[in-house]
Amino acid sequence: MKGILYPNSNVIFAAQDQNPADVPQAKEPSTATNPLASSYGKWEAVENSALALTEAANLLTIPGRKCSNGRDVPIKNADWPKLVQGLRDAGMMSFKAAQAKNQDKILEAADAITTACSNCHDKYREKPKLADRCM
Ligand code: HEC
């Protein structure tokens, strides 16, 4: 999960500071590790990362997954689907901003992503004890 959420949100966050259209293509775009400089780079990279975030929301609803402390991912809690929806909405907002190649809208979308991540982390992750996560 974090392997999807972390790198893809960073692509959106990077698009706040530098217009993706201005990111030069890498010397070897097909093996570039920076998505913005890769063969599918610039705004297309932002679109792809936005979609990855949106789709990652679905992974957070699959039954049978465990948190690092062994507890079930709390998909049955009443607020969980709303927190997941927050991520999905922020992902779609980023996708629309990328399609529109609109950096002002990216700023708003990046805010929405940050809020969606922390709304859930405040409740289910930020615990003094690992054992108290995911409940
Ligand atoms: C619906 C809830 C939810 C949403 C939304 C969510 N997370 Fe998380 N995230 C968690 C939980 C719960 C954990 C702790 C998982 C564990 O301990 O196994 C976690 C752990 C992580 C970790 C690993 C760090 C650690 O302390 O273990 C990263 C990185 C992370 N999230 C990034 C993100 C990012 C970036 C976003 C937003 C794009 C996001 N998450 C959105 C619930 C969520």
Boltz pocket constraint, residues with backbone or C-beta under 6 A from the ligand:
constraints:
  - pocket:
      binder: B
      contacts: [[A, 2], [A, 5], [A, 6], [A, 9], [A, 53], [A, 60], [A, 66], [A, 67], [A, 68], [A, 69], [A, 80], [A, 83], [A, 84], [A, 87], [A, 113], [A, 116], [A, 117], [A, 118], [A, 120], [A, 121], [A, 124], [A, 125], [A, 133], [A, 134]]
      max_distance: 6.0
